[in-house]
Amino acid sequence: MMFKKTGTGLNSVMWSALIISAVILIGMLTGCSGDSGGYPGSSTPSPRRSTATNALPSMDKETTIYGVSLFEGEWNTARYDSIKENDFLSVLNNPLSTFSANVDTASYANLRRMIRSGSSHIPTGAVRAEEILNYFRYDYPKPQGDDKFSISTELTDTPWNEDTKLLRIGIQAEDIDYSALPPSNLVFLLDVSGSMSPADRLPMVQSAMKMLAENLTENDIVSIVVYASTEGIILEGVRGDRKEEIMTAIDDLMAGGSTAGGKGLQTAYELALRHFITGGTNRIIWCTDGDLNVGVTDNSSIGKMAEDYAKRDVYLSIFGVGNDNFNDSLLKEASKRGKGNYHFLDSLLEARKALVDEMGGTLIAVAKDVKIQVDFNPAYVKGYRLIGYENNLMDAKDFEDDTKAAGVLGAGHRVTALYELVLTDSEMEVPGAESRYQEGGNLVQSSDLLTISVRHKEPDGDKSSLVEHAVKLDDLRNPSNDQKFVSAVVMWSMMLSDSQYKNASSFDRIVRLLEDCHLDDLQSDFLRLVIDSEKQLKRDN
């Protein structure tokens, strides 16, 4: 390239220096620059500290390729799995509904971030009803005696469809005495690539990790792995009571470089195995926007790695951050196959909720491979629809197959599932496996409406146990405070995703339901979010 000589007197060397400087600056802004420095004792480049806070523009155009929603535009590379909403199924043809327990909450916090930042488009794949439901606390009974969890149900009319009933299933895991927590072997896997430089990414992750570290003790072990263009070990096997050392290591992190996340995850797992605590908690805490672009980057390979190490009892919890390049698709799959949980951090308050207030659920597993199966009695139910859990559906035969992996219940975790039921006296038509309520095609006399079965294993066990709970038509009653709230949550998710089953759902109906509830702080914030989302929808239209 030739440059015309001007009166500035810049020679070719100076022009070259300016060009190189410009290239470096562009690289820093796009998160793809290299760096020649390094952490002490590490081969990892020292990413540059950045104070950039401006969010990149949101793009409106969404397309789906191979089941992944992509947002087209120069800056936006966010990725979400497409979701095919569950349909109504005939009980005669599909008497059993089976799915894996799910305790993730990422969808709600991510939607809250989108709405309150004024995002002009909400991808349908970001709206996952089960994660929105499971974000909130409900008044479920505590497990009794040696039970790992309790099962409770509530059956009411459906507020948005007069032809159906609404069944809520609540599973409440036992809580843990925090003063008697088992020792933890934790590896903080922190993304310090250039895309993590904004204030709502690495700086927030640093604060979140310090919150978690504050609650660790001398019985715990902490390691820190970071990755940008390459990966490196910042701390290895440090006792949890060495607070100053841990905090200093976290504070010294800076963002810059490409994203070799696959190699970083491999290193984190190797460290976790090196310091494995038998009978304790062994877990990777991965904080990232999921924007991997060096080495192993595909969902399948990352998910397979997480699955392989989960079989060795090292679980993976993921805390997502970011917006324009947020790879929800990869992080969702990795956490699921890694038998962990998946959260989105949109604020320090959310970080405190997930890592301090609900630390037991995040770190301590009380049951693994938790599967739920509902057996419907065709004498009373002719059709049903499971709301959400599309990515957690299982074949009926997998319920009793202990080789089939499923979700993990953490200490104090709650699992909420909703079914919309079409009873036999309903005028609603349901397009048309043997069940306990059928023998050779004939109905078995029973007063049950349905039976809920839950299989689970001990955290260190290989053989599952069975717990059953029957629901009867006589259980139908007026909705409780929690039932009104979950109904509002589902209607909101159906409004956001423009569900074909939203029927009479409306923002006005949602607000009326919520105003009739006794709301806690999180639920009150949800009411404000509903109002914000309605205003934004009207503005965008």
Secondary structure, DSSP 8 states (H G I E B T S, - for coil): ------TT---HHHHHHHHHHHHHHHHHHHT----S---TT--S-----------------EEEETTEEEE-SSS---EEE-------EETTT--EEEEE-----HHHHHHHHHHHTT-S---GGG--HHHHHTTS--------TT-SEEEEEEEEE-TT-TT-EEEEEEEEE----GGG---EEEEEEEE-SGGG-STTTHHHHHHHHHHHHHT--TT-EEEEEEESSSEEEEEEEEETT-HHHHHHHHHT----S---HHHHHHHHHHHHHHT--TTSEEEEEEEE-----SSS--HHHHHHHHHHHHTTT-EEEEEE--STT-BHHHHHHHHHHTT--EEE-SSHHHHHIIIIITHHHHH-EEEEEEEEEEEE-TTTEEEEEEES-GGGB--GGGGG-TTS--EEEETT-EEEEEEEEEETT----------TTEETTEE---SEEEEEEEEEE-TT-SS-EEEEEEEEGGGB----HHHHHHHHHHHHHHHHHT-TT-TT--HHHHHHHHHTS---HHHHHHHHHHHHHHHHHHHH-
